[in-house]
């Protein structure tokens, strides 16, 4: 066979494979962790301040920040005062089973139903309801990366298996929901229930 013809066929086969792989993983998004935790936090605080100032329906004093770039055994759910610019509480929070990439230790994220992945983006914390884990809060995705949150039944809830204190190693995972320790959930619930406007929750990486 002509060498050039063979090379062209191999190139076309490679392109087809790449397109197929891209189609399979098109529902997933990955973001390199170029910034330190402090830099990521500062960037998200500024972004959330823009969101809360864009509408009177959002709480302009308190916001929740979840840094998925921090390992799950360490505090990465932060309650933040946007006025005083201070963290006022912190706790552990899960990521989804589907977000775990065992081969590299990196996380991946998706807005696709049944992916069991965490979705990045800003959420508006909605009303509470009684679900399989007891009291929980509906979440409404405000970005393209989490627009299916409500349809996917991604909610803020508690799990008895999540420890209260930091630990070495990873904690329990969820089906994509941000789940927290029961005592930490009580503190969150008190803030949410006493807020006259919707609190913004930012999940970032």
C-alpha positions as CSV (number, residue, x, y, z in Angstrom):
1,X,0.0,0.0,0.0
2,X,1.2,3.5,-0.8
3,X,2.8,5.0,2.4
4,X,1.0,8.3,2.0
5,X,-2.4,6.6,1.5
6,X,-1.8,4.5,4.6
7,X,-0.8,7.5,6.6
8,X,-3.9,9.4,5.5
9,X,-6.2,6.5,6.5
10,X,-4.5,6.3,9.9
11,X,-5.0,10.0,10.4
12,X,-8.7,9.9,9.5
13,X,-9.1,7.0,11.9
14,X,-7.4,8.9,14.7
15,X,-9.7,12.0,14.0
16,X,-12.8,9.8,14.1
17,X,-11.6,8.4,17.5
18,X,-11.0,11.8,18.9
19,X,-14.4,13.1,17.8
20,X,-16.0,10.0,19.4
21,X,-14.1,10.5,22.7
22,X,-15.0,14.1,22.7
23,X,-18.7,13.3,22.2
24,X,-18.7,10.8,25.1
25,X,-17.1,13.2,27.5
26,X,-18.9,16.4,26.3
27,X,-21.0,16.4,29.4
28,X,-18.0,16.7,31.7
29,X,-16.0,19.8,32.5
30,X,-12.6,20.0,34.1
31,X,-10.8,23.1,35.2
32,X,-7.1,23.1,36.1
33,X,-6.3,24.3,39.5
34,X,-3.9,27.1,38.6
35,X,-4.7,29.3,41.6
36,X,-4.0,28.8,45.3
37,X,-7.0,28.3,47.6
38,X,-6.7,32.0,48.7
39,X,-6.6,33.2,45.1
40,X,-9.6,31.0,44.1
41,X,-11.6,32.3,47.1
42,X,-10.9,36.0,46.3
43,X,-11.9,35.5,42.7
44,X,-15.2,33.8,43.7
45,X,-16.0,36.4,46.4
46,X,-15.7,39.2,43.8
47,X,-17.9,37.2,41.4
48,X,-20.6,36.5,44.0
49,X,-20.6,40.2,45.0
50,X,-21.5,41.0,41.4
51,X,-24.3,38.5,41.4
52,X,-25.9,39.7,44.7
53,X,-25.7,43.3,43.7
54,X,-27.5,42.5,40.4
55,X,-30.9,41.8,42.1
56,X,-32.7,42.7,45.3
57,X,-33.8,39.1,45.7
58,X,-30.3,38.0,46.8
59,X,-28.8,38.3,50.3
60,X,-26.1,40.9,50.2
61,X,-24.5,40.0,53.6
62,X,-24.1,36.3,53.7
63,X,-23.0,33.8,51.0
64,X,-21.8,30.2,50.9
65,X,-18.5,29.2,49.2
66,X,-17.6,25.5,48.4
67,X,-14.0,25.0,47.2
68,X,-13.8,21.7,45.4
69,X,-10.1,22.2,44.9
70,X,-9.6,21.4,48.6
71,X,-9.6,17.7,49.5
72,X,-12.9,16.5,51.0
73,X,-11.5,15.6,54.4
74,X,-10.7,19.3,55.0
75,X,-13.0,22.2,55.6
76,X,-14.1,23.5,52.2
77,X,-17.7,24.8,52.9
78,X,-17.3,28.4,54.0
79,X,-20.1,30.7,55.4
80,X,-18.9,34.2,54.5
81,X,-19.9,37.7,55.5
82,X,-19.8,39.8,52.4
83,X,-19.9,43.1,54.4
84,X,-17.1,42.4,56.9
85,X,-15.2,40.2,54.4
86,X,-14.8,37.4,57.0
87,X,-15.4,33.7,57.2
88,X,-17.8,33.1,60.0
89,X,-18.1,29.3,59.9
90,X,-16.7,26.4,58.0
91,X,-17.3,22.7,57.6
92,X,-16.9,19.5,55.5
93,X,-18.9,18.9,52.3
94,X,-19.2,16.1,49.8
95,X,-18.7,15.9,46.1
96,X,-20.5,13.5,43.8
97,X,-19.4,9.9,43.1
98,X,-19.2,10.8,39.5
99,X,-16.8,13.6,40.1
100,X,-14.1,11.2,41.4
101,X,-11.3,10.3,39.0
102,X,-9.4,7.6,40.7
103,X,-6.5,7.4,38.3
104,X,-5.4,11.0,38.8
105,X,-7.0,12.3,42.0
106,X,-8.4,15.2,40.0
107,X,-12.2,15.9,40.0
108,X,-14.5,16.3,37.0
109,X,-17.8,18.1,37.0
110,X,-21.0,17.7,34.9
111,X,-24.5,19.3,34.5
112,X,-25.9,16.1,33.0
113,X,-28.6,14.0,34.6
114,X,-27.5,10.6,36.1
115,X,-23.8,11.7,35.9
116,X,-23.6,11.6,39.8
117,X,-21.3,14.6,39.4
118,X,-21.0,17.9,41.3
119,X,-21.9,20.9,39.1
120,X,-19.8,24.0,39.3
121,X,-21.4,27.5,39.4
122,X,-23.5,29.8,41.4
123,X,-26.7,28.6,43.0
124,X,-29.6,30.3,44.6
125,X,-30.7,28.5,47.8
126,X,-34.4,27.9,47.7
127,X,-37.1,26.7,50.1
128,X,-36.7,23.7,52.5
129,X,-38.6,20.4,52.2
130,X,-38.6,17.0,53.8
131,X,-36.6,14.4,51.8
132,X,-34.9,11.1,52.4
133,X,-32.3,12.8,54.5
134,X,-34.8,14.9,56.4
135,X,-34.9,18.6,56.0
136,X,-33.1,19.8,52.8
137,X,-33.0,22.9,50.6
138,X,-33.8,23.1,46.9
139,X,-31.0,24.6,44.8
140,X,-31.4,26.6,41.6
141,X,-28.4,26.8,39.2
142,X,-27.7,30.2,37.9
143,X,-25.1,29.3,35.3
144,X,-24.8,27.1,32.2
145,X,-22.7,24.7,34.2
146,X,-25.4,24.0,36.8
147,X,-28.6,25.0,35.0
148,X,-30.0,21.4,35.4
149,X,-29.6,21.4,39.2
150,X,-33.3,21.6,40.0
151,X,-34.2,18.9,37.4
152,X,-31.4,16.7,38.7
153,X,-32.7,17.1,42.3
154,X,-29.4,18.5,43.4
155,X,-30.1,19.8,46.9
156,X,-28.3,20.9,50.1
157,X,-28.8,18.2,52.7
158,X,-27.2,16.6,55.7
159,X,-25.7,13.1,56.1
160,X,-25.0,11.3,59.4
161,X,-21.9,9.7,58.0
162,X,-20.1,13.0,57.4
163,X,-17.8,13.8,60.3
164,X,-17.9,17.2,62.0
165,X,-14.1,17.7,62.2
166,X,-11.4,17.6,59.6
167,X,-9.7,14.3,59.0
168,X,-7.0,12.7,56.9
169,X,-8.4,11.1,53.7
170,X,-11.7,11.6,51.9
171,X,-15.2,11.6,53.4
172,X,-18.4,10.1,52.1
173,X,-19.5,11.0,48.6
174,X,-23.0,12.0,47.4
175,X,-25.0,11.6,44.2
176,X,-24.0,15.1,43.2
177,X,-25.5,17.0,46.1
178,X,-23.5,19.2,48.5
179,X,-24.1,17.2,51.7
180,X,-22.8,18.3,55.1
181,X,-22.5,17.2,58.7
182,X,-25.7,17.2,60.7
183,X,-24.5,19.9,63.2
184,X,-23.1,22.1,60.5
185,X,-26.4,21.7,58.6
186,X,-28.3,23.0,61.7
187,X,-26.1,26.1,61.6
188,X,-26.7,26.6,57.9
189,X,-30.4,26.1,58.3
190,X,-30.6,28.8,61.0
191,X,-29.0,31.3,58.6
192,X,-31.1,30.3,55.6
193,X,-34.4,30.2,57.5
194,X,-33.8,33.7,59.0
195,X,-32.8,35.3,55.7
196,X,-35.4,37.5,54.0
197,X,-33.7,37.0,50.6
198,X,-32.1,34.1,48.7
199,X,-28.6,33.2,49.7
200,X,-26.0,32.6,46.9
201,X,-24.0,29.4,47.1
202,X,-20.9,29.2,44.9
203,X,-19.3,25.8,44.0
204,X,-15.9,26.3,42.4
205,X,-12.6,24.5,41.6
